[in-house]
Amino acid sequence: MGALPASIASHVPSGLLSAGLSSLAALANPGEFIRKVSRSGPAAEQGPGGQQRKERFLHAYERLKSWLLSDHAFNLSEESTQWVSKMLDYNVPGGKLNRGLSVIDSYMLLREGTEVDDEDFYLACVLGCLQASALVLDDITDNAYTRRNNLCWYKLPTVGLSAINDGVLLKCHVQAIIKRYFKEKFYFLDLMELWNEIGLQTSMGQMLDLITTHTGAKDLARYRIQGYRNIVKYKTSYYSFYLPVACALLLNGAKLSDYIELKHVLIEMGVYFQIQDDYLDCFGDPEEIGKIGTDIEDYKCSWLIVQAMELANENEMKILYENYGKSDPECVAAVKNVYKKLNLQNIFWEYESRVYKHLVSTIDAEPDRAIRKILKSFLKKIYRRKK
């Protein structure tokens, strides 16, 4: 396999490095890799019900992968088939499975009191599996090092930038899978339009993030809260929060135009989630959150730097301008020290408490019982999360 390049290894704590390389070794035996996933994570901690859903999801993933690998439209060599199989196993079923399980959990809540047969459950799982399609390219664009306690796919020594094509392949699979499994459904066009629209929104959010980072590198003062919210709304909220619930609604025969207020609440929840992510990127434990925080080094327009630019005095501003966006550990420490002097940790905790109360009040006012339960389940997953 070869040694991990020093430029990567220097950023990765030993625990995460070991986990990443262990997962790479497990790709030689994908079945064992999947079994390890099924025994870990929040669903397993939630008792038999959560664990059963997770196992059913992973069984559905195996069925879906089998179809993809046996697609007769492509005459893949044995080597190519093995590559795609390992790529799928590494990127789709790992981690907390929050995105994938959110489709299933939302659908089950909408169908509460009625029987959900195996095929309907499988279709929900299929849409859940598609949620991983954007992560490979997102990691490359963000120059990320780790995800889900493992090295990012493109950071593996045997993968590199060939991961770009893998990411494109995953996104192309979305269209093929929706056509394969939902073409005869009355909501087929709505489902295709939903994925296309949110794919565009997510790409636009990524573009806003890159452009804002470029302009911020010239002048930090250009990092402002409204620009930050636009980035987060398009890059995170639609894809990670609205999309799984919208998929569940379509599966249940609903019209998305009847749930505009629900969309607004989920988008706001997504903004809250990203602000948490920014906070954890700086103040979280990499061993616990499963990835290396590099927002400071990468000149990111994060919630923390936006707050700091509003609150810093002349001397603190000078320190930020001199040190933000540099990979030198001393520069990173200097920025974090300013954050601490500005009491950004407490400001974040106050924000979290305030937004939580607002979301709870909004959810309680929702007349639809199933929608209330869906929103509460999302909020429960993210409130005061540590990873």
Secondary structure, DSSP 8 states (H G I E B T S, - for coil): -----HHHHTTS-HHHHHHHHHHHHHTTSHHHHHHHHHTSSHHHHT-HHHHHHHHHHHHHHHHHHHHHHT-TTS---HHHHHHHHHHHHHHSS-TT-HHHHHHHHHHHHHTTTS---HHHHHHHHHHHHGGGGGHHHHHHHTT--EETTEE-GGGSTTTGGGHHHHHHHHHHHHHHHHHHHHTTSTTHHHHHHHHHHHHHHHHHHHHHHHHHHHHHHH-GGG--HHHHHHHHIIIIIIIIIIHHHHHHHHHTT--GGG-HHHHHHHHHHHHHHHHHHHHHHHHS-HHHHSS---TTTTT---HHHHHHHHH--HHHHHHHHHHTT---HHHHHHHHHHHHHTTHHHHHHHHHHHHHHHHHHHHHT---HHHHHHHHHHHHHHTT---
